Amino acid sequence: MHVRLLSAITTFAALAALGAAAFTATASAAVTGYTTHAVTAITSHPDSGAHGNDWADDAFTRTAHLYYQGEVPLVNCGGTTTTGHCYRWTGNVHDSGTFTTRTSGDVPGNGYLNGGAVPQLEVAVTGTMAGVYHYVFFASWKTASAGLVPLTQNGTPSGRGTTGMWPTQFFGNGARFWDGAGTPEGNGGSVGTTGGWLYTAAPGSDPQCPHVTSQWSDASPGWGAGAVDGNILAPDAAHC
């Protein structure tokens, strides 16, 4: 978002490089897939843009889904785990809510610049945001619980509370994780793969420029940096 605060985004191409055999459940494991989900109300979430700044604060509802895929060879978990097992998981989060721009900062995207300087956000504008982000990862634990995911979150997240690591909150502190490329937790910062968020400031959302409307798509693979991704503009009356 975004709500991005993501690092080391893992692509599906990296996943494929592991080979299909790495995802085959071991013969000794009876695969019984199950699904769990949790809902979190998130407020005052700083939203990062393409210019390295936090351009807005978000308030939204996040619904997280987690899917157990079965046991896989230990090579996917670095070759060894404290449990002696390695399990493949997939998941996603669905976000829906609002954003409010921070004034005196850069706009989030590069659309509508016409080769000029990056515009500033001059007024506080509230619009809608919604998106989905996907995950593929390996864990040392087979069990997960929605009860471990917080019901609320406020302010700047960290660690497993960031969007990139969100599904790891379904597990206890003793669980360890590897992303789809086999990078262990702490070295990559994300178990996410692909996704995106759409931001819309409708006409009238800027009281000083009521006819201005804008939209920004913050999605993989470019994450909102292209001119084609649009922008969120919040000019004052002198710049309508």
C-alpha positions in Angstrom: 0.0 0.0 0.0 0.1 1.1 0.4 0.1 -0.4 3.5 3.1 -1.7 2.0 6.1 -1.5 4.4 7.2 -4.6 2.5 10.7 -5.7 1.7 12.2 -8.4 -0.4 8.9 -9.2 -2.3 9.1 -12.9 -3.4 7.9 -13.5 -6.9 6.2 -16.6 -8.2 9.1 -17.1 -10.5 11.3 -17.7 -7.5 8.8 -20.2 -6.2 8.9 -22.1 -9.5 12.6 -22.4 -9.3 12.3 -24.7 -6.3 10.7 -27.3 -8.5 7.4 -29.0 -8.2 8.8 -31.9 -6.3 9.6 -29.6 -3.3 5.9 -29.0 -2.9 4.9 -32.7 -2.9 3.7 -34.0 0.5 5.9 -36.7 2.0 4.6 -40.2 1.7 4.5 -40.5 5.5 2.2 -37.5 6.0 -1.5 -37.8 5.7 -2.5 -34.4 4.2 -5.6 -32.9 5.7 -6.0 -29.4 4.5 -7.9 -26.8 6.5 -8.7 -23.1 6.4 -8.7 -20.5 9.1 -9.4 -16.8 9.0 -9.2 -13.7 11.2 -10.4 -10.2 11.1 -8.5 -7.2 12.4 -9.5 -3.5 12.6 -6.4 -1.4 11.7 -6.1 2.3 12.4 -3.5 5.1 11.9 -1.6 2.8 9.6 1.2 4.8 7.8 1.0 4.3 4.0 4.2 4.3 1.9 4.4 5.8 -1.6 6.7 5.5 -4.5 8.8 8.4 -3.3 10.0 6.8 -0.1 7.6 8.7 2.1 4.5 7.9 4.1 1.9 9.9 2.3 -1.3 8.9 4.1 -2.7 7.3 7.2 -5.1 4.4 6.6 -8.0 3.0 8.6 -9.4 -0.3 7.3 -10.6 -3.8 8.1 -8.2 -6.7 7.2 -9.6 -10.2 6.7 -6.8 -12.8 6.6 -7.2 -16.3 5.2 -4.7 -19.1 5.8 -4.6 -22.4 4.0 -2.7 -25.5 5.2 -1.3 -27.4 2.1 0.5 -30.3 3.8 3.9 -31.5 4.8 6.8 -31.0 2.4 10.5 -32.0 2.4 12.7 -30.3 5.1 14.8 -28.6 2.3 12.0 -26.0 2.1 12.7 -25.1 5.7 16.4 -24.8 5.5 17.0 -28.5 5.9 16.2 -28.8 9.6 13.5 -27.5 12.1 12.9 -27.9 15.8 9.9 -30.1 15.1 11.6 -32.2 12.5 8.9 -31.3 10.0 8.2 -28.7 7.3 4.8 -27.6 6.2 3.6 -25.5 3.2 1.0 -22.7 3.7 -0.7 -20.3 1.4 -2.9 -17.3 2.3 -4.2 -13.8 1.6 -5.4 -10.7 3.2 -8.3 -8.6 2.0 -8.3 -4.9 3.1 -11.1 -2.4 2.8 -11.3 1.1 4.3 -10.2 4.7 3.9 -7.0 6.8 3.6 -6.4 10.4 4.7 -3.5 12.2 3.0 -0.7 13.8 5.1 -0.2 17.4 4.2 3.1 19.0 3.0 4.4 15.7 1.7 5.0 14.2 -1.8 2.1 12.5 -3.6 2.4 8.7 -3.7 2.7 8.1 -7.4 4.1 9.5 -10.6 1.0 9.8 -12.7 -0.2 13.2 -14.0 3.2 14.8 -13.5 3.7 15.7 -17.2 7.4 15.7 -16.7 7.3 18.3 -13.9 8.3 18.2 -10.3 6.5 15.8 -7.9 3.5 17.7 -6.5 2.9 18.2 -2.8 -0.2 17.1 -0.8 -1.5 20.5 0.2 -4.7 19.5 2.1 -6.0 16.5 4.0 -8.2 14.4 1.7 -10.0 11.3 2.6 -10.8 8.6 0.1 -11.4 4.9 -0.2 -8.8 2.1 -0.4 -9.2 -1.7 -1.0 -6.8 -4.5 -1.9 -5.6 -8.0 -1.6 -2.2 -9.5 -0.9 -1.1 -13.2 -1.4 1.3 -15.4 0.5 3.2 -18.6 0.0 5.5 -19.8 2.8 6.8 -22.7 4.8 6.6 -23.2 8.5 7.9 -25.5 11.2 4.5 -25.8 12.7 1.4 -27.7 11.4 -1.1 -25.9 13.6 -2.4 -22.4 13.4 -5.0 -20.4 15.4 -7.0 -17.4 14.4 -7.2 -16.5 18.1 -3.5 -15.5 18.0 -4.2 -12.8 15.4 -4.8 -9.4 17.1 -8.4 -8.0 16.9 -7.0 -4.4 16.5 -3.8 -2.7 15.5 -2.9 1.0 15.8 0.0 2.9 14.5 3.2 1.8 12.8 3.5 -2.1 12.7 6.7 -4.1 13.2 7.9 -7.6 12.9 5.2 -10.2 12.3 2.6 -7.4 12.4 3.7 -5.9 9.1 1.7 -6.7 5.9 4.6 -8.8 4.5 4.6 -11.1 7.5 0.9 -10.9 8.5 0.0 -14.6 8.3 2.8 -15.7 10.6 0.7 -14.2 13.5 -1.6 -17.3 13.3 1.3 -19.3 14.9 2.9 -19.3 18.3 6.2 -17.6 19.1 8.2 -20.9 18.7 7.2 -21.3 15.0 9.8 -20.5 12.3 9.1 -19.4 8.7 10.7 -19.5 5.3 9.4 -17.6 2.2 8.6 -19.4 -1.1 12.3 -19.1 -2.2 13.6 -20.7 1.0 14.8 -17.5 2.7 14.3 -17.7 6.5 12.4 -15.2 8.5 14.6 -12.2 9.4 16.6 -12.3 6.2 13.9 -11.4 3.8 11.2 -9.5 5.7 8.2 -10.9 3.7 6.4 -14.1 2.9 4.2 -12.3 0.4 4.1 -12.8 -3.3 1.8 -10.6 -5.4 -1.2 -8.3 -4.8 -2.2 -4.7 -4.9 -4.3 -1.9 -3.5 -6.5 0.7 -5.2 -6.9 4.3 -3.8 -9.6 6.6 -5.0 -10.2 10.3 -4.1 -13.7 11.0 -5.5 -14.9 14.4 -6.7 -15.7 16.5 -3.6 -13.2 14.8 -1.4 -11.0 17.9 -1.6 -13.1 20.8 -0.3 -10.8 23.4 -1.9 -10.8 21.7 -5.3 -14.2 20.0 -5.4 -13.9 19.0 -9.1 -10.6 17.2 -8.7 -10.7 13.4 -8.7 -7.7 11.0 -8.7 -6.9 7.3 -8.4 -3.7 5.4 -7.7 -3.0 1.7 -8.2 -0.3 0.3 -5.9 0.2 -3.2 -7.2 2.8 -5.7 -8.2 5.1 -5.8 -10.0 5.8 -2.1 -10.2 4.2 -1.1 -6.9 2.7 2.2 -8.0 5.8 3.7 -9.4 4.7 3.9 -13.1 2.9 6.9 -14.6 0.2 4.5 -15.8 -0.5 3.7 -12.1 -2.1 7.1 -11.6 -1.7 9.2 -8.5 -3.6 10.8 -5.6 -3.7 14.5 -5.8 -4.7 16.9 -3.0 -4.1 20.4 -4.2 -5.2 23.6 -2.4 -7.4 26.3 -4.0 -4.4 28.0 -5.7 -3.5 24.8 -7.6 -6.8 23.4 -8.8 
